[in-house]
């Protein structure tokens, strides 16, 4: 029996839907920032996402200190700082790319905190991704200030 190649149609539709949501997400954020301060928008984003889910999902099985640290780092750290940068210092499209440097920070932290090792394949992929980020950084054409890039990198580290 021949094997089927490619994604099933439902998986392809889901992938396209995720790309559409991700692609428009930062434009919607930029529009919202014209009407709300950055930290207020971050607070609203997490409040409106948390309360409906809190009624149905059990609390994670971690200590309250870890849960609170995660909430502060992702809420105020990642999104608060990201929204602050997007208010005036970086375009939505560039912000959506630069914030993906969180992958580098995650790998670095996992290596430092858990002793995780990076293989040759991952190292090559990291170098390729780093070169792409360097090209973006040197060709922003005024679509980001140094402060904006720095804030988005700080948000990604959070």
KOLMARTI-358637 format. One record per atom (N, C-alpha, C): atom name; x, y, z. Coordinates in pm, 1 decimal. Atoms other than C-alpha are relative to their C-alpha. Example, Ala and Ser with C-alpha at 12.3 -4.5 7.8 and 13.67 -1.06 7.14 Angstrom:
2
+------+----------+----------+----------+
: site :       px :       py :       pz :
+------+----------+----------+----------+
:    N :     89.0 :   -119.0 :      0.0 :
:   CA :   1230.0 :   -450.0 :    780.0 :
:    C :     90.0 :    120.0 :      0.0 :
:    N :    -82.0 :   -119.0 :     -6.0 :
:   CA :   1367.0 :   -106.0 :    714.0 :
:    C :    -77.0 :    109.0 :     73.0 :
+------+----------+----------+----------+
end
This chain:
158
+------+----------+----------+----------+
: site :       px :       py :       pz :
+------+----------+----------+----------+
:    N :     85.4 :   -117.8 :      0.0 :
:   CA :      0.0 :      0.0 :      0.0 :
:    C :     89.5 :    123.5 :      0.0 :
:    N :    -85.1 :   -119.4 :      5.3 :
:   CA :    152.3 :    338.7 :    -96.2 :
:    C :    -23.1 :     88.7 :    122.1 :
:    N :     12.8 :    -90.5 :   -113.9 :
:   CA :    224.5 :    582.9 :    183.1 :
:    C :    -39.3 :    138.3 :    -49.7 :
:    N :     47.0 :   -133.8 :     33.9 :
:   CA :     67.0 :    924.3 :    182.1 :
:    C :    103.0 :    101.1 :     47.4 :
:    N :    -97.2 :   -101.8 :    -35.7 :
:   CA :    299.4 :   1222.0 :    180.3 :
:    C :    -71.7 :    132.9 :     18.3 :
:    N :     57.0 :   -132.1 :    -20.9 :
:   CA :    229.2 :   1571.5 :    301.5 :
:    C :    -92.0 :      2.7 :    121.6 :
:    N :     88.1 :    -19.0 :   -114.9 :
:   CA :      3.8 :   1712.4 :    567.6 :
:    C :   -142.9 :    -38.9 :    -33.9 :
:    N :    142.9 :     18.8 :     21.8 :
:   CA :   -353.2 :   1598.2 :    607.4 :
:    C :    -65.8 :    137.9 :    -16.1 :
:    N :     63.0 :   -131.0 :     24.3 :
:   CA :   -588.3 :   1876.5 :    489.4 :
:    C :    -34.4 :     77.2 :    127.3 :
:    N :     35.6 :    -70.0 :   -124.4 :
:   CA :   -707.0 :   1955.5 :    844.1 :
:    C :    123.7 :     60.2 :     66.4 :
:    N :   -123.6 :    -51.3 :    -58.8 :
:   CA :   -349.0 :   1995.5 :    967.1 :
:    C :     51.0 :    120.1 :    -79.3 :
:    N :    -40.9 :   -112.2 :     83.5 :
:   CA :   -269.0 :   2221.7 :    673.4 :
:    C :    -85.1 :    123.1 :     29.2 :
:    N :     88.6 :   -112.1 :    -33.3 :
:   CA :   -573.3 :   2438.3 :    749.8 :
:    C :     34.0 :     58.5 :    136.5 :
:    N :    -38.9 :    -48.8 :   -131.9 :
:   CA :   -470.4 :   2460.3 :   1114.9 :
:    C :    130.6 :     78.7 :     -6.3 :
:    N :   -127.3 :    -70.5 :     15.4 :
:   CA :   -116.5 :   2561.4 :   1015.5 :
:    C :    -21.1 :    137.5 :    -63.5 :
:    N :     29.6 :   -127.9 :     65.6 :
:   CA :   -251.3 :   2833.0 :    785.3 :
:    C :    -73.0 :     92.8 :     97.1 :
:    N :     71.5 :    -81.5 :    -98.3 :
:   CA :   -487.4 :   2952.6 :   1059.7 :
:    C :     95.5 :     58.0 :    103.9 :
:    N :    -98.0 :    -48.8 :    -97.3 :
:   CA :   -199.4 :   2978.4 :   1307.2 :
:    C :     85.0 :    110.7 :    -62.0 :
:    N :    -78.8 :   -104.5 :     67.4 :
:   CA :      5.1 :   3175.5 :   1053.6 :
:    C :    -81.1 :    128.1 :    -13.2 :
:    N :     85.6 :   -118.3 :     14.7 :
:   CA :   -289.7 :   3409.5 :    994.3 :
:    C :    -14.9 :     73.3 :    133.6 :
:    N :     13.3 :    -62.5 :   -132.1 :
:   CA :   -340.3 :   3469.9 :   1366.4 :
:    C :    131.3 :     66.1 :     39.8 :
:    N :   -130.1 :    -56.5 :    -36.7 :
:   CA :     31.3 :   3520.1 :   1426.6 :
:    C :     31.7 :    122.3 :    -86.2 :
:    N :    -31.3 :   -109.8 :     90.7 :
:   CA :     65.2 :   3744.9 :   1122.2 :
:    C :    -79.7 :    126.2 :     28.0 :
:    N :     82.5 :   -118.5 :    -28.5 :
:   CA :   -218.0 :   3974.8 :   1227.1 :
:    C :      9.5 :     43.6 :    145.3 :
:    N :     -7.4 :    -28.8 :   -142.6 :
:   CA :   -153.8 :   3961.5 :   1601.8 :
:    C :     75.1 :    129.5 :     29.2 :
:    N :    -81.1 :   -117.1 :    -31.3 :
:   CA :    118.8 :   4226.0 :   1603.6 :
:    C :    -58.2 :    127.5 :    -59.3 :
:    N :     67.5 :   -116.7 :     57.1 :
:   CA :    -78.7 :   4459.9 :   1377.0 :
:    C :   -113.3 :     43.8 :     92.4 :
:    N :    107.8 :    -30.9 :    -94.2 :
:   CA :   -373.8 :   4438.5 :   1616.0 :
:    C :     57.1 :     61.6 :    127.7 :
:    N :    -65.1 :    -56.5 :   -118.6 :
:   CA :   -138.9 :   4504.6 :   1909.4 :
:    C :     38.1 :    146.2 :    -26.5 :
:    N :    -40.1 :   -137.3 :     33.6 :
:   CA :     -2.5 :   4814.8 :   1733.3 :
:    C :   -121.6 :     93.0 :     -0.7 :
:    N :    122.9 :    -79.2 :      0.1 :
:   CA :   -358.8 :   4939.3 :   1676.7 :
:    C :    -46.3 :     25.4 :    143.6 :
:    N :     43.0 :    -15.4 :   -139.2 :
:   CA :   -446.3 :   4878.4 :   2043.4 :
:    C :     89.9 :     97.2 :     75.8 :
:    N :    -93.6 :    -89.6 :    -67.8 :
:   CA :   -134.1 :   5066.8 :   2153.7 :
:    C :    -24.7 :    146.6 :    -34.5 :
:    N :     38.4 :   -137.9 :     31.3 :
:   CA :   -271.7 :   5377.1 :   1981.8 :
:    C :   -106.2 :     50.8 :     96.5 :
:    N :    110.4 :    -36.8 :    -88.4 :
:   CA :   -552.2 :   5372.6 :   2240.1 :
:    C :     25.9 :    -31.6 :    147.0 :
:    N :    -27.8 :     42.2 :   -137.6 :
:   CA :   -401.0 :   5214.1 :   2553.2 :
:    C :    149.2 :      6.8 :     30.2 :
:    N :   -141.1 :      8.0 :    -38.4 :
:   CA :    -76.1 :   5242.5 :   2747.3 :
:    C :     47.7 :   -146.5 :     -6.7 :
:    N :    -51.4 :    136.3 :     18.6 :
:   CA :    151.5 :   4938.0 :   2695.3 :
:    C :    -27.3 :    -95.6 :    116.3 :
:    N :     19.3 :     90.9 :   -113.2 :
:   CA :    129.1 :   4795.3 :   3047.5 :
:    C :   -148.0 :    -27.7 :     25.3 :
:    N :    144.3 :     23.0 :    -11.5 :
:   CA :   -248.7 :   4841.2 :   3054.6 :
:    C :    -43.8 :   -104.8 :   -101.5 :
:    N :     33.6 :     99.0 :    102.2 :
:   CA :   -274.9 :   4646.9 :   2729.0 :
:    C :     48.4 :   -139.1 :     41.2 :
:    N :    -51.1 :    129.7 :    -45.9 :
:   CA :    -54.3 :   4369.1 :   2870.8 :
:    C :    -88.3 :    -55.7 :    111.7 :
:    N :     86.7 :     43.4 :   -109.1 :
:   CA :   -270.4 :   4356.4 :   3184.9 :
:    C :   -134.4 :    -49.0 :    -53.9 :
:    N :    127.8 :     41.0 :     58.4 :
:   CA :   -591.7 :   4341.0 :   2981.5 :
:    C :     12.6 :   -131.3 :    -75.9 :
:    N :    -20.6 :    122.5 :     78.8 :
:   CA :   -450.5 :   4073.0 :   2752.1 :
:    C :     -0.5 :   -123.5 :     89.6 :
:    N :     -8.3 :    116.3 :    -87.0 :
:   CA :   -367.7 :   3839.9 :   3038.7 :
:    C :   -122.6 :    -15.9 :     88.9 :
:    N :    122.0 :      9.4 :    -80.1 :
:   CA :   -673.6 :   3922.9 :   3247.3 :
:    C :   -111.0 :    -65.9 :    -81.0 :
:    N :    107.3 :     55.4 :     83.2 :
:   CA :   -909.2 :   3845.3 :   2959.5 :
:    C :     28.3 :   -144.4 :    -42.3 :
:    N :    -32.9 :    139.6 :     31.3 :
:   CA :   -721.0 :   3523.7 :   2881.0 :
:    C :     -7.2 :    -88.3 :    123.8 :
:    N :     -7.9 :     80.0 :   -121.7 :
:   CA :   -684.3 :   3411.9 :   3242.8 :
:    C :   -136.6 :    -37.2 :     56.6 :
:    N :    123.4 :     28.1 :    -72.5 :
:   CA :  -1030.6 :   3445.3 :   3389.5 :
:    C :    -88.3 :   -105.9 :    -64.0 :
:    N :     81.0 :    110.8 :     54.1 :
:   CA :  -1222.5 :   3228.9 :   3141.3 :
:    C :     67.0 :   -136.0 :     19.7 :
:    N :    -70.8 :    127.3 :    -12.7 :
:   CA :   -953.6 :   2959.2 :   3153.7 :
:    C :     10.1 :    -45.6 :    145.3 :
:    N :    -11.9 :     35.8 :   -141.5 :
:   CA :   -923.2 :   2972.8 :   3533.2 :
:    C :   -121.4 :    -76.7 :     49.6 :
:    N :    121.7 :     70.9 :    -40.3 :
:   CA :  -1278.0 :   2841.2 :   3556.2 :
:    C :      1.2 :   -146.5 :    -42.1 :
:    N :      3.0 :    134.7 :     56.3 :
:   CA :  -1195.8 :   2525.6 :   3358.4 :
:    C :    128.2 :    -79.9 :     18.8 :
:    N :   -128.7 :     69.4 :     -9.2 :
:   CA :   -826.0 :   2444.3 :   3399.0 :
:    C :     47.7 :     -6.1 :    144.0 :
:    N :    -53.8 :      6.9 :   -136.1 :
:   CA :   -666.6 :   2318.1 :   3719.3 :
:    C :    127.7 :     83.5 :     11.8 :
:    N :   -122.1 :    -75.2 :    -25.9 :
:   CA :   -388.4 :   2519.6 :   3878.2 :
:    C :    120.2 :    -90.8 :    -26.9 :
:    N :   -119.8 :     82.5 :     24.7 :
:   CA :    -45.0 :   2397.9 :   3760.6 :
:    C :     59.6 :    -49.5 :    132.0 :
:    N :    -57.4 :     61.6 :   -120.2 :
:   CA :    130.9 :   2168.1 :   4008.0 :
:    C :    143.0 :     49.9 :     22.4 :
:    N :   -128.1 :    -63.1 :    -32.2 :
:   CA :    413.3 :   2410.8 :   4087.4 :
:    C :    -23.3 :     90.1 :    120.6 :
:    N :     10.8 :    -88.6 :   -114.8 :
:   CA :    487.1 :   2627.5 :   4387.2 :
:    C :    -53.2 :    137.2 :    -39.6 :
:    N :     54.9 :   -133.0 :     28.4 :
:   CA :    316.7 :   2964.7 :   4414.5 :
:    C :    108.7 :     98.5 :    -41.6 :
:    N :   -109.1 :    -90.9 :     36.7 :
:   CA :    653.5 :   3142.5 :   4392.5 :
:    C :     37.1 :    -18.3 :   -147.5 :
:    N :    -31.0 :     24.9 :    141.3 :
:   CA :    733.0 :   2975.0 :   4057.5 :
:    C :   -112.6 :     49.1 :    -90.1 :
:    N :    114.9 :    -43.0 :     79.4 :
:   CA :    383.0 :   3042.9 :   3928.4 :
:    C :     -5.2 :    152.3 :     -9.1 :
:    N :     -0.3 :   -146.5 :     -1.0 :
:   CA :    402.0 :   3408.5 :   4031.2 :
:    C :    116.1 :     55.4 :    -83.1 :
:    N :   -115.7 :    -45.1 :     79.0 :
:   CA :    750.8 :   3448.2 :   3881.2 :
:    C :    -28.5 :    -14.4 :   -149.2 :
:    N :     35.7 :     20.6 :    141.1 :
:   CA :    628.4 :   3300.9 :   3553.6 :
:    C :    -98.3 :    106.8 :    -46.3 :
:    N :     99.8 :   -100.4 :     36.2 :
:   CA :    328.2 :   3534.1 :   3551.1 :
:    C :     60.5 :    138.4 :    -17.9 :
:    N :    -63.6 :   -132.3 :      9.4 :
:   CA :    539.0 :   3843.0 :   3615.5 :
:    C :     94.1 :      5.7 :   -120.3 :
:    N :    -95.5 :     -1.5 :    111.0 :
:   CA :    809.1 :   3744.1 :   3364.9 :
:    C :    -68.3 :      1.7 :   -136.1 :
:    N :     64.4 :      1.0 :    131.4 :
:   CA :    570.4 :   3668.9 :   3081.0 :
:    C :    -96.1 :    118.0 :    -16.2 :
:    N :     96.7 :   -108.8 :      9.7 :
:   CA :    307.2 :   3931.7 :   3162.1 :
:    C :     65.5 :    136.2 :    -10.2 :
:    N :    -65.9 :   -131.1 :     -1.4 :
:   CA :    508.5 :   4237.5 :   3258.1 :
:    C :    132.3 :     -4.4 :    -75.6 :
:    N :   -131.2 :     10.0 :     64.1 :
:   CA :    847.7 :   4113.8 :   3137.5 :
:    C :    -10.1 :     -9.7 :   -149.9 :
:    N :      2.4 :     18.3 :    145.0 :
:   CA :    778.2 :   3976.9 :   2792.9 :
:    C :    -97.2 :     96.5 :    -67.8 :
:    N :     97.7 :    -78.4 :     74.4 :
:   CA :    457.4 :   4145.1 :   2687.2 :
:    C :     -1.1 :    147.6 :     39.3 :
:    N :     -6.1 :   -140.9 :    -39.4 :
:   CA :    483.2 :   4465.8 :   2891.5 :
:    C :    114.2 :     73.4 :    -69.3 :
:    N :   -116.2 :    -62.4 :     64.6 :
:   CA :    831.1 :   4540.6 :   2757.5 :
:    C :    -17.5 :      0.2 :   -152.2 :
:    N :     24.0 :      6.1 :    144.4 :
:   CA :    739.7 :   4425.0 :   2405.0 :
:    C :    -97.0 :    109.4 :    -43.7 :
:    N :     98.9 :   -102.2 :     35.9 :
:   CA :    435.0 :   4652.7 :   2398.6 :
:    C :     57.0 :    139.9 :     16.6 :
:    N :    -65.4 :   -129.9 :    -17.9 :
:   CA :    643.4 :   4941.1 :   2533.3 :
:    C :     86.6 :     32.3 :   -120.9 :
:    N :    -84.6 :    -20.4 :    118.4 :
:   CA :    888.9 :   4896.2 :   2245.3 :
:    C :    -85.5 :     27.1 :   -122.7 :
:    N :     84.6 :    -14.3 :    118.3 :
:   CA :    609.1 :   4865.1 :   1990.0 :
:    C :    -74.7 :    132.9 :     -2.1 :
:    N :     73.0 :   -127.7 :     -6.5 :
:   CA :    448.3 :   5188.6 :   2107.6 :
:    C :     62.4 :    103.2 :    -93.1 :
:    N :    -62.3 :   -104.3 :     82.4 :
:   CA :    707.7 :   5400.7 :   1927.2 :
:    C :    135.8 :    -37.9 :    -57.8 :
:    N :   -139.6 :     26.0 :     32.7 :
:   CA :   1040.1 :   5223.7 :   1876.8 :
:    C :     26.0 :   -114.6 :    -97.0 :
:    N :    -21.3 :    111.0 :     92.7 :
:   CA :    983.9 :   4924.1 :   1647.1 :
:    C :   -132.1 :    -31.9 :    -69.9 :
:    N :    120.6 :     33.9 :     74.5 :
:   CA :    740.4 :   4819.1 :   1377.8 :
:    C :    -52.9 :   -137.3 :     42.6 :
:    N :     56.5 :    129.0 :    -39.1 :
:   CA :    501.8 :   4527.3 :   1441.4 :
:    C :     66.8 :   -118.8 :    -69.6 :
:    N :    -61.2 :    111.2 :     73.1 :
:   CA :    656.8 :   4309.5 :   1169.1 :
:    C :    138.5 :    -33.9 :     52.1 :
:    N :   -135.2 :     23.3 :    -51.2 :
:   CA :   1010.6 :   4354.0 :   1296.3 :
:    C :     -5.4 :    -53.0 :    143.6 :
:    N :     14.4 :     48.9 :   -137.7 :
:   CA :    898.9 :   4305.3 :   1657.8 :
:    C :    -35.3 :   -147.8 :      1.2 :
:    N :     40.5 :    141.2 :      1.8 :
:   CA :    734.9 :   3974.0 :   1566.0 :
:    C :    116.2 :    -91.4 :    -36.7 :
:    N :   -119.0 :     79.5 :     33.3 :
:   CA :   1064.8 :   3853.8 :   1418.0 :
:    C :    102.0 :     -0.5 :    113.3 :
:    N :   -105.5 :    -12.4 :   -100.4 :
:   CA :   1301.5 :   3983.5 :   1684.5 :
:    C :    -39.0 :    -71.7 :    129.4 :
:    N :     41.3 :     65.3 :   -124.7 :
:   CA :   1093.4 :   3847.5 :   1974.4 :
:    C :     23.5 :   -150.8 :     -6.1 :
:    N :    -26.7 :    143.1 :     13.1 :
:   CA :   1158.8 :   3499.5 :   1836.0 :
:    C :    141.3 :    -37.8 :     45.4 :
:    N :   -131.4 :     30.3 :    -57.6 :
:   CA :   1512.8 :   3532.9 :   1972.2 :
:    C :    -15.2 :    -66.6 :    136.0 :
:    N :     22.6 :     70.3 :   -126.2 :
:   CA :   1351.0 :   3391.3 :   2284.7 :
:    C :     47.2 :   -144.9 :     -8.0 :
:    N :    -50.5 :    136.5 :     17.6 :
:   CA :   1452.0 :   3054.6 :   2138.8 :
:    C :    146.4 :     -8.2 :     43.6 :
:    N :   -141.0 :     -1.3 :    -37.8 :
:   CA :   1819.5 :   3146.4 :   2181.6 :
:    C :     14.6 :      8.0 :    151.9 :
:    N :     -7.8 :    -15.8 :   -145.2 :
:   CA :   1762.7 :   3258.6 :   2539.6 :
:    C :    -45.3 :   -126.6 :     71.8 :
:    N :     48.5 :    124.2 :    -60.8 :
:   CA :   1566.1 :   2943.5 :   2618.7 :
:    C :    107.6 :   -107.6 :     -5.5 :
:    N :   -107.5 :     99.4 :     13.4 :
:   CA :   1847.2 :   2725.2 :   2486.0 :
:    C :    113.5 :     32.0 :     96.4 :
:    N :   -108.4 :    -40.6 :    -90.4 :
:   CA :   2109.2 :   2923.9 :   2676.8 :
:    C :    -36.0 :    -30.1 :    145.4 :
:    N :     40.7 :     23.1 :   -138.9 :
:   CA :   1911.9 :   2908.2 :   3002.4 :
:    C :    -11.2 :   -148.7 :     31.6 :
:    N :      9.4 :    143.6 :    -25.8 :
:   CA :   1842.2 :   2536.4 :   2964.2 :
:    C :    138.5 :    -62.6 :     11.9 :
:    N :   -136.9 :     50.4 :    -11.7 :
:   CA :   2213.9 :   2476.0 :   2912.3 :
:    C :     58.2 :     36.5 :    136.6 :
:    N :    -56.3 :    -46.7 :   -127.2 :
:   CA :   2305.9 :   2682.5 :   3219.6 :
:    C :    -69.1 :    -61.0 :    121.4 :
:    N :     74.9 :     41.7 :   -118.4 :
:   CA :   2029.2 :   2567.9 :   3451.7 :
:    C :    -19.1 :   -150.7 :     11.5 :
:    N :     27.1 :    144.2 :     -5.9 :
:   CA :   1979.8 :   2202.5 :   3356.9 :
:    C :    111.0 :    -85.0 :    -58.9 :
:    N :   -110.0 :     76.5 :     58.4 :
:   CA :   2304.1 :   2104.8 :   3184.3 :
:    C :    -31.8 :    -57.5 :   -137.1 :
:    N :     38.4 :     47.0 :    133.9 :
:   CA :   2129.3 :   2048.2 :   2850.6 :
:    C :    116.2 :     23.9 :    -96.8 :
:    N :   -106.9 :    -11.0 :     99.7 :
:   CA :   2370.3 :   1991.7 :   2560.2 :
:    C :    -59.8 :     33.6 :   -136.9 :
:    N :     41.6 :    -34.9 :    135.7 :
:   CA :   2343.9 :   2138.1 :   2210.0 :
:    C :     82.7 :    -84.3 :    -96.3 :
:    N :    -67.1 :     83.1 :     98.8 :
:   CA :   2424.4 :   1898.4 :   1928.1 :
:    C :     44.7 :     80.5 :   -120.8 :
:    N :    -52.1 :    -66.5 :    119.0 :
:   CA :   2595.1 :   1982.2 :   1600.6 :
:    C :   -112.9 :     53.6 :    -88.1 :
:    N :    113.6 :    -41.0 :     82.9 :
:   CA :   2264.7 :   1997.6 :   1410.2 :
:    C :    -63.6 :    127.6 :     56.2 :
:    N :     59.1 :   -118.0 :    -62.3 :
:   CA :   2120.2 :   2246.0 :   1660.3 :
:    C :     94.0 :    120.1 :     -8.5 :
:    N :    -97.2 :   -108.5 :      8.2 :
:   CA :   2440.3 :   2450.8 :   1658.5 :
:    C :      0.1 :     62.1 :   -139.8 :
:    N :      6.7 :    -51.2 :    137.2 :
:   CA :   2429.6 :   2482.3 :   1278.8 :
:    C :   -128.4 :     80.2 :    -20.0 :
:    N :    127.2 :    -71.6 :     12.4 :
:   CA :   2063.5 :   2583.5 :   1298.7 :
:    C :      5.3 :    133.9 :     73.3 :
:    N :    -14.0 :   -124.9 :    -74.9 :
:   CA :   2144.9 :   2845.3 :   1564.2 :
:    C :     86.1 :    100.8 :    -74.9 :
:    N :    -86.4 :    -90.0 :     76.4 :
:   CA :   2424.4 :   2989.1 :   1351.5 :
:    C :    -73.5 :     56.0 :   -122.1 :
:    N :     78.2 :    -45.7 :    114.2 :
:   CA :   2196.6 :   3007.4 :   1048.0 :
:    C :   -103.4 :    103.5 :     42.5 :
:    N :     99.7 :    -94.4 :    -50.3 :
:   CA :   1922.6 :   3176.8 :   1249.1 :
:    C :     65.7 :    130.4 :     45.1 :
:    N :    -73.0 :   -120.0 :    -43.5 :
:   CA :   2177.6 :   3417.6 :   1401.1 :
:    C :     40.9 :     85.5 :   -118.3 :
:    N :    -38.6 :    -78.4 :    117.8 :
:   CA :   2299.8 :   3518.7 :   1057.0 :
:    C :   -122.1 :     69.0 :    -59.7 :
:    N :    122.1 :    -63.9 :     47.6 :
:   CA :   1941.2 :   3586.9 :    952.4 :
:    C :    -37.7 :    119.5 :     85.3 :
:    N :     28.0 :   -112.7 :    -89.1 :
:   CA :   1889.3 :   3805.5 :   1257.7 :
:    C :     97.5 :    114.7 :    -21.9 :
:    N :    -99.4 :   -104.4 :     27.1 :
:   CA :   2211.7 :   3992.5 :   1181.7 :
:    C :    -36.4 :     76.9 :   -126.4 :
:    N :     42.4 :    -67.3 :    123.8 :
:   CA :   2089.7 :   4065.9 :    828.2 :
:    C :   -116.9 :     93.6 :     29.0 :
:    N :    115.4 :    -83.3 :    -35.5 :
:   CA :   1761.5 :   4195.4 :    970.4 :
:    C :     45.1 :    122.5 :     79.1 :
:    N :    -44.6 :   -109.9 :    -85.3 :
:   CA :   1938.7 :   4409.0 :   1232.9 :
:    C :     72.0 :    108.5 :    -79.0 :
:    N :    -76.3 :    -98.5 :     76.0 :
:   CA :   2163.1 :   4576.7 :    976.2 :
:    C :    -78.1 :     61.0 :   -115.7 :
:    N :     81.3 :    -52.1 :    109.6 :
:   CA :   1883.1 :   4642.7 :    727.7 :
:    C :   -139.7 :     38.6 :     45.8 :
:    N :    131.9 :    -35.1 :    -51.3 :
:   CA :   1601.1 :   4782.6 :    940.4 :
:    C :    -57.4 :    124.1 :    -67.0 :
:    N :     45.7 :   -119.2 :     72.2 :
:   CA :   1579.4 :   5102.7 :    731.2 :
:    C :    -82.6 :     93.7 :     87.6 :
:    N :     69.1 :    -91.8 :    -88.8 :
:   CA :   1468.8 :   5306.4 :   1031.9 :
:    C :   -129.9 :    -54.1 :     56.7 :
:    N :    124.1 :     55.4 :    -52.5 :
:   CA :   1184.9 :   5068.2 :   1119.4 :
:    C :     12.4 :    -36.4 :    147.6 :
:    N :    -20.9 :     23.2 :   -142.5 :
:   CA :   1337.8 :   5028.5 :   1465.6 :
:    C :    113.6 :     88.1 :     48.3 :
:    N :   -108.9 :    -73.1 :    -63.8 :
:   CA :   1545.8 :   5237.5 :   1699.4 :
:    C :     85.3 :   -100.7 :     76.6 :
:    N :    -80.0 :     90.4 :    -84.4 :
:   CA :   1834.0 :   5083.9 :   1895.4 :
:    C :    -71.7 :    -32.9 :    131.7 :
:    N :     76.2 :     24.0 :   -122.4 :
:   CA :   1615.2 :   5125.0 :   2205.3 :
:    C :   -109.2 :   -104.7 :    -25.2 :
:    N :    105.2 :     95.8 :     32.6 :
:   CA :   1332.7 :   4935.1 :   2034.3 :
:    C :     52.8 :   -141.1 :    -13.2 :
:    N :    -60.9 :    133.3 :     13.2 :
:   CA :   1558.3 :   4646.1 :   1935.8 :
:    C :     43.4 :    -54.3 :    135.6 :
:    N :    -43.1 :     43.7 :   -131.9 :
:   CA :   1705.9 :   4635.0 :   2286.0 :
:    C :   -116.1 :    -40.4 :     88.7 :
:    N :    116.5 :     34.3 :    -81.2 :
:   CA :   1364.6 :   4636.1 :   2451.6 :
:    C :    -61.4 :   -132.8 :    -44.6 :
:    N :     58.3 :    126.0 :     48.0 :
:   CA :   1236.7 :   4355.2 :   2229.1 :
:    C :     89.7 :   -118.2 :     37.5 :
:    N :    -91.1 :    106.5 :    -45.0 :
:   CA :   1549.3 :   4150.6 :   2306.9 :
:    C :    -17.2 :    -27.3 :    149.8 :
:    N :     24.7 :     16.8 :   -143.2 :
:   CA :   1489.8 :   4211.7 :   2677.5 :
:    C :   -132.9 :    -72.3 :     23.0 :
:    N :    129.8 :     68.8 :    -10.3 :
:   CA :   1126.2 :   4106.1 :   2631.2 :
:    C :     16.6 :   -147.5 :    -34.4 :
:    N :    -22.2 :    140.2 :     38.2 :
:   CA :   1242.9 :   3789.2 :   2456.5 :
:    C :     73.0 :    -75.5 :    110.4 :
:    N :    -70.5 :     65.3 :   -109.4 :
:   CA :   1477.5 :   3713.8 :   2745.5 :
:    C :    -92.9 :    -30.3 :    116.7 :
:    N :     95.9 :     20.2 :   -110.5 :
:   CA :   1188.2 :   3747.2 :   2990.3 :
:    C :    -77.6 :   -127.1 :    -18.9 :
+------+----------+----------+----------+
end
